[in-house]
Amino acid sequence: GITCLEYVHPVRSLLSAGFDHVIAMWDPNAGVKCAELRGHSSSIAGLTTIPDSDFEVVSVDYAGTCKLWDVRRLECLQTFQTSDGAGADQEGHGVQPRAVKPLGKDRLLVAGRRMVLFERETKDPQVTSDAPLTCLAYCARTSEIFTPIHSDAGIGGKEAGGSVRVWSALDGTAQASFESVVGSNITAMAVDQNHRRIAVGSEKGEIVILNVGSGHTLKSLTAHSMPRAGRTHPDEEDSRPREPAEVNQIEFIATQVVKQGGVVEWQPVKVVTMSAAAKQVFVHDDTHPDKSSLLKAIDASQQAIGNLEGLGGAGDIRRFSVHLDYGLCGVGSEDGTVGWYNVFSGKMEGIGRSDKIAEGTSVSHCRFLKRCPLMLSCDSACSLIFWSLRPLPTYDVFFHQALFREALTKTRPDSSQSLSATSVASAHKPRTPTSPANVARAR
C-alpha cells in the first residue's frame, strides 16, 4: 500500500512510497513509472521535498532511518538515524517516525512518539551562526554583536566549553572568537552601560564577566543551581551535590556619576541574574572590578509567586526588571502574575494579576519606566499592562490594553491566528547636564 505522495515540480514527477520500502517516480502525464529509489529497509512513513532546493527530497521510514535524495541524479546523498538526535524515552521506545516536515532549506523536523529537529552544517561560519541563537548582546561603543557558539560533545564524551563569536554590526563579518569562556552552552548575555564588559551565563548555571575587547575573564559570579528537596529538618546539613540550573537573563545595574566638566559616566553597582528552572533571582555585588559576592538570593518558589489564593497555581518565572531607586525587582511568571521583591531583603512586597486576562496567560516581559511610578508588562494574550507603584496605589493595574486584536479582526474576520507579545521596552531622551542646576538634578 501507499503511505505518502509528493509532487516534485522541477522534474515534473510524482513520487510515491509505502510498505514495499521503495520510492517510485512517476510521469503523471503518461501514467508510467520512470524510476525507483531503493535503500530503505522498512515501510516508508513520510516523504517531502526540501524548500528552495530544486532536486532534494527527504524520506523517513518506521525504523527511524532518514534519507536525503537527489531526484535529478536518482541517488542518495545522505543517510542518518532519528536516534542521532534523540535516544530512547523512559519506556525504552525510540522516536518511531510517522511524519517529516522541512522548516526551511536547512532544518528538518521528524515527528513520531517525539519530535526531533535536524540541521545542516554551516556552510560559511564567517557570515552565519553555527546554531540557532539563544541570546545576543550589542556593544554600541565598538559597533559589535556578540553571539554564542554552540558546543557539542567533544572527544571522549567531554563537553566542549561555550564560546562567544564577535561580529561587526557594520558589515556583518566575524571579527573574533572568545573560546571556552564557560563550561557549557551559553544561554544569556548582557553588555554593561559603559560598553566595556560583557556578562555571560550558561546552561549549567555559570556566570562570568568578560572584557569586551579581549574576552579576558575579569571575574566569576555565584552560579545558579536547583534547590535541594527532601530535607528532613531545616537545620540539617545537606552534603548532596546540587544540580546546575540554566541562566536565562542577566542585567547590569549602574548609577550615573557626573564628573568634572559635566561628563556623565556609569558607576557599576549590581549584576542581577535569573534562572527560570530554579525560580531564582540572584543579586550580585559589582562594585569591585575583579571580585564579586552574592548579596541576596530571591527564591520565587518559596515565596509562592502565583500561588496566592485566587491567583491560580504556581508558575515558572519568565523575566525580571530592576528599579534601583525603588529597590524593587519585578518578576513575571507563566501563570500571569507579577511579583515585586525587595532587592535588599529578598522579601516579596506585593503580587498582582489583571482580572481581564484569561487563565493560562503568561507574562512574557516586564520593564520599569524610569521617569514615572509605573511598570510595564506584556503577556501571551497580547495585552499591555501598566502597574502602579508608590506614591500611586501600590502594585495595582493602572492601565490595561489589548494590542492588535481589533486590527486583526478587522483585516481578517475569520482569522484564528494567535498573537503573543514577547518583549517590551521603553525609550527616553537622556538629560544632558550642561548647567549647575542640571548637574545637581542628575546627582
C-alpha positions in Angstrom: 0.0 0.0 0.0 1.0 3.6 -0.5 1.6 5.8 2.6 2.7 9.1 1.1 2.7 11.1 -2.2 4.8 14.1 -3.2 5.0 16.1 -6.4 8.4 17.4 -7.5 7.7 20.4 -9.8 11.3 20.9 -11.2 11.4 17.4 -12.7 7.6 17.2 -13.3 7.4 13.9 -11.5 5.2 12.3 -8.8 6.8 10.3 -6.0 5.0 7.6 -4.1 6.2 5.5 -1.2 4.7 2.8 1.1 5.0 -0.6 2.6 7.3 -2.0 -0.1 10.3 0.1 1.1 10.6 1.7 -2.3 10.1 5.3 -3.6 8.6 5.2 -7.0 8.9 8.1 -9.5 6.0 8.5 -11.9 5.4 10.6 -15.0 1.9 12.0 -14.3 1.2 12.8 -17.9 1.9 9.3 -19.3 0.9 7.5 -16.2 4.1 5.3 -16.2 6.8 4.6 -13.7 10.1 6.3 -14.5 12.5 5.1 -11.8 12.8 3.7 -8.3 14.8 4.9 -5.3 15.9 2.0 -3.1 17.7 1.9 0.2 15.1 1.8 3.0 14.7 -1.5 4.9 11.3 -0.6 6.5 8.0 0.8 5.4 8.3 4.5 4.5 6.3 6.8 6.8 7.0 10.2 5.3 8.2 11.9 2.1 8.7 15.6 1.4 10.6 18.0 -0.9 13.1 20.5 0.6 12.1 24.2 0.1 14.4 26.4 -2.1 16.1 23.2 -3.4 15.0 22.0 -6.8 16.0 18.4 -6.6 16.3 17.4 -3.0 13.7 15.1 -1.3 13.8 13.6 2.1 12.2 10.4 3.3 11.8 8.6 6.7 10.8 5.0 7.5 9.2 3.4 10.5 12.6 2.1 11.7 13.8 5.7 12.1 16.1 5.9 9.0 16.1 9.2 7.1 17.5 9.6 3.6 18.2 12.7 1.6 17.8 12.0 -2.2 18.7 13.9 -5.4 15.9 13.1 -7.7 17.7 14.5 -10.7 20.6 12.1 -10.4 18.5 9.4 -8.7 21.0 8.9 -5.9 21.0 9.0 -2.1 23.0 12.0 -0.8 22.9 11.2 3.0 21.5 8.7 5.4 21.0 9.5 9.1 19.0 8.0 12.0 16.5 9.7 14.2 18.3 8.2 17.2 21.2 10.5 16.3 19.0 13.4 17.5 17.2 11.7 20.4 17.7 8.3 22.1 15.0 6.1 23.7 12.5 7.5 26.1 12.0 6.3 29.7 9.9 3.3 28.4 12.7 2.3 26.0 10.9 3.4 22.9 12.6 5.3 20.1 11.1 8.1 18.0 9.0 5.8 15.8 8.6 8.4 13.0 5.3 8.9 11.4 5.8 12.3 9.6 8.6 14.5 8.3 8.4 18.3 7.7 11.1 20.7 6.4 11.4 24.0 8.3 13.2 25.9 5.6 16.1 24.6 3.5 18.4 23.8 6.3 16.1 22.4 9.1 14.1 19.2 9.2 11.5 18.1 11.8 10.7 14.4 12.2 7.7 13.6 14.4 6.5 10.3 16.0 6.4 9.5 19.7 8.5 12.6 20.0 9.8 15.3 17.7 13.4 15.6 16.6 14.9 18.6 14.8 17.9 18.2 12.4 20.0 20.9 10.9 22.5 21.1 8.1 26.1 22.1 8.9 27.0 25.7 8.5 28.4 26.4 5.0 30.2 29.6 5.8 30.9 30.2 9.5 32.3 33.6 8.7 28.8 35.0 7.8 26.4 32.7 9.6 25.9 31.3 13.1 26.5 27.6 13.5 23.3 27.0 15.6 20.0 28.8 16.5 20.8 31.8 18.6 19.6 31.6 22.2 20.7 35.1 23.0 22.9 38.0 21.8 24.4 41.3 23.0 25.2 44.5 21.3 28.1 46.9 22.2 27.4 50.4 20.9 30.9 51.7 21.6 32.5 49.2 19.3 29.5 48.5 17.0 29.9 44.8 17.6 27.4 42.0 18.1 28.2 39.1 20.4 26.5 35.7 19.8 27.1 32.2 21.5 28.9 29.4 19.6 27.0 26.2 20.1 29.2 23.4 21.6 28.6 19.7 21.1 30.1 16.7 22.9 33.8 16.7 22.5 36.4 13.9 22.4 35.7 11.1 24.8 32.3 12.4 25.7 33.7 15.5 27.4 31.6 18.5 26.6 33.3 21.5 25.0 33.0 24.9 26.6 30.7 27.6 25.4 32.4 30.3 23.3 31.4 33.7 22.1 31.7 35.0 18.5 32.2 38.7 17.8 30.6 40.2 14.7 30.9 43.6 13.1 27.5 45.3 13.0 28.7 47.4 10.1 29.5 44.7 7.5 28.2 41.5 9.2 31.6 39.7 9.2 33.0 37.7 12.1 35.8 39.6 13.9 37.0 37.3 16.7 36.0 34.4 19.0 36.4 34.1 22.8 37.0 30.4 23.2 35.6 28.3 26.1 34.6 31.2 28.4 32.2 28.9 30.3 32.0 25.1 30.6 28.7 24.6 28.7 26.4 26.2 26.1 25.7 30.0 26.6 22.1 30.9 27.3 22.2 34.6 28.4 24.4 37.6 27.7 24.4 41.3 28.5 26.7 44.3 28.0 27.2 46.9 30.7 26.2 50.5 30.5 29.8 51.7 29.8 30.1 49.1 27.0 33.4 47.7 28.3 32.2 44.4 29.9 30.0 41.6 28.9 28.3 39.1 31.2 27.8 35.5 30.0 25.6 32.9 31.6 25.5 29.2 30.7 23.0 26.3 30.8 24.9 24.8 33.8 24.4 28.0 35.9 27.9 29.5 35.4 28.2 33.4 35.1 31.4 35.2 34.1 32.2 38.8 33.3 34.5 39.3 30.3 36.4 42.2 28.8 34.6 43.3 25.7 37.8 43.9 23.7 39.9 40.9 24.6 37.5 38.4 26.0 39.6 38.1 29.2 37.7 36.8 32.2 37.5 39.6 34.8 35.6 37.7 37.5 33.1 34.9 38.1 29.8 35.3 39.9 27.9 32.8 42.1 26.4 30.0 39.9 22.8 29.1 39.8 21.7 25.6 41.0 18.5 23.8 41.6 17.2 24.0 45.2 17.6 20.8 47.3 14.5 18.8 48.1 13.7 16.2 50.7 15.5 17.5 53.7 14.1 16.1 57.0 15.0 19.1 59.1 15.7 22.8 58.1 18.8 22.9 60.2 20.2 19.6 58.9 23.3 20.0 56.8 22.9 18.6 53.3 26.1 17.5 51.5 24.4 16.3 48.4 25.6 18.0 45.2 23.2 20.4 43.6 22.1 20.1 40.1 23.0 23.1 37.9 20.3 25.5 36.8 20.3 27.3 33.4 20.8 31.1 33.4 18.0 32.8 31.5 18.6 36.5 32.0 21.3 38.9 33.1 21.2 42.7 33.7 23.8 45.2 34.8 22.6 47.8 37.4 24.5 51.1 37.5 24.1 54.7 38.6 25.1 57.8 36.7 28.0 59.8 38.0 28.7 63.3 36.8 32.4 64.0 36.7 34.3 67.3 36.2 33.3 69.0 33.0 29.8 67.6 33.1 30.8 64.2 31.7 28.3 61.5 32.7 29.6 58.0 33.4 28.1 54.9 34.8 29.2 53.5 38.2 28.7 49.7 38.4 26.5 48.7 41.4 25.0 45.3 40.9 24.6 42.4 38.5 21.2 40.6 38.6 20.8 37.2 37.1 17.8 34.8 36.8 17.2 31.1 36.5 13.7 30.2 35.4 14.2 26.5 36.1 15.3 27.1 39.7 12.8 30.1 40.2 15.8 32.1 41.5 16.9 35.7 41.1 20.4 36.5 42.3 21.7 40.0 43.2 25.5 40.1 42.9 27.8 42.9 44.1 29.5 44.6 41.2 31.4 47.5 42.9 34.8 45.8 42.7 36.4 45.3 39.3 37.7 41.7 39.9 35.7 40.4 42.9 32.1 39.7 43.5 29.8 38.3 46.2 26.2 37.2 46.3 24.2 39.9 48.1 20.8 38.4 48.0 19.1 35.3 46.6 15.4 35.8 45.8 13.6 32.5 45.9 10.4 33.0 43.9 9.2 29.4 44.6 9.5 29.6 48.4 7.7 33.0 48.4 4.9 31.5 46.4 4.6 33.8 43.4 1.4 33.0 41.6 0.3 30.6 44.4 -1.8 33.0 46.5 -5.5 32.4 47.0 -7.5 33.3 43.9 -4.4 33.7 41.6 -4.1 30.2 40.3 -1.3 27.7 40.7 2.4 28.5 40.9 4.0 29.2 37.6 7.6 29.3 36.4 9.2 32.8 36.4 9.9 34.3 32.9 11.5 37.7 33.1 12.6 40.3 35.6 13.2 44.1 35.8 15.0 46.1 38.5 14.5 49.6 39.6 17.3 50.7 41.9 15.6 53.8 43.2 12.6 51.9 44.4 14.8 49.0 45.5 12.4 46.6 43.6 12.7 43.6 41.4 9.6 42.9 39.3 9.2 39.3 38.2 6.7 38.0 35.7 5.5 34.4 35.7 3.8 31.8 33.5 0.6 32.0 35.4 0.0 35.6 34.5 1.1 37.1 37.8 3.7 39.8 38.5 5.6 39.8 41.8 7.6 42.6 43.4 10.6 41.8 45.5 12.8 44.0 47.7 16.3 43.7 46.2 18.0 44.4 49.6 16.0 42.0 51.8 14.8 39.5 49.1 11.3 39.5 50.5 8.2 39.8 48.4 6.4 43.1 48.8 3.4 42.5 46.5 1.8 40.4 43.8 -0.7 41.3 41.1 -2.7 39.8 38.3 -5.1 41.6 36.0 -8.7 40.3 36.1 -9.0 41.0 32.4 -6.6 38.3 31.2 -7.7 34.7 30.8 -6.4 31.6 32.6 -3.3 30.2 31.1 -1.9 33.6 30.1 1.8 34.0 30.9 3.8 37.2 31.4 6.5 37.3 28.7 8.3 40.5 29.6 8.3 43.4 32.1 10.1 46.7 32.4 10.1 49.6 34.9 9.6 53.1 33.5 12.3 55.4 34.6 10.5 58.7 34.9 7.1 57.8 36.4 6.0 55.3 39.1 4.8 52.6 36.7 6.0 49.2 35.5 5.0 47.8 32.1 4.4 44.2 31.3 3.2 42.2 28.2 1.8 38.7 28.0 0.9 35.8 25.8 -2.6 37.2 25.3 -1.1 40.2 23.6 -2.0 42.6 26.4 -0.1 45.6 27.6 -0.5 46.3 31.4 0.8 49.3 33.3 1.3 48.6 37.1 1.2 51.5 39.6 4.0 51.9 42.2 4.5 54.4 45.1 3.0 57.0 45.5 0.1 55.6 43.4 -2.0 52.7 44.7 0.8 50.1 45.1 1.0 47.1 42.8 -2.4 47.8 41.1 -3.4 47.8 37.4 -3.1 51.4 36.3 -4.0 50.7 32.6 -4.7 47.6 30.6 -4.8 47.5 26.8 -5.2 44.5 24.4 -2.9 45.0 21.4 -3.5 44.1 17.7 -6.7 42.0 18.4 -9.1 44.6 17.0 -6.9 45.3 14.0 -6.5 41.6 13.2 -10.2 41.0 13.5 -11.0 43.9 11.1 -8.5 42.8 8.4 -9.2 39.1 8.8 -12.6 38.5 10.4 -12.3 34.7 10.1 -8.7 34.6 11.4 -7.9 32.2 14.2 -4.2 33.4 14.3 -2.8 33.5 17.8 -0.7 36.6 18.6 1.6 36.8 21.5 3.6 39.8 22.8 7.1 38.6 23.6 9.1 41.8 24.5 8.6 45.3 25.7 11.0 48.3 26.0 10.8 52.0 26.9 12.7 54.9 25.3 13.5 58.2 26.8 15.7 61.2 25.9 18.6 61.3 28.4 19.2 64.6 30.2 22.4 66.4 29.4 23.7 68.2 32.5 25.0 71.4 30.9 24.2 73.8 33.8 25.0 73.6 37.5 21.3 73.2 38.2 21.1 70.2 35.8 24.2 68.7 37.3 22.7 68.9 40.7 19.5 67.3 39.5 21.5 64.5 37.8 23.2 63.8 41.1 
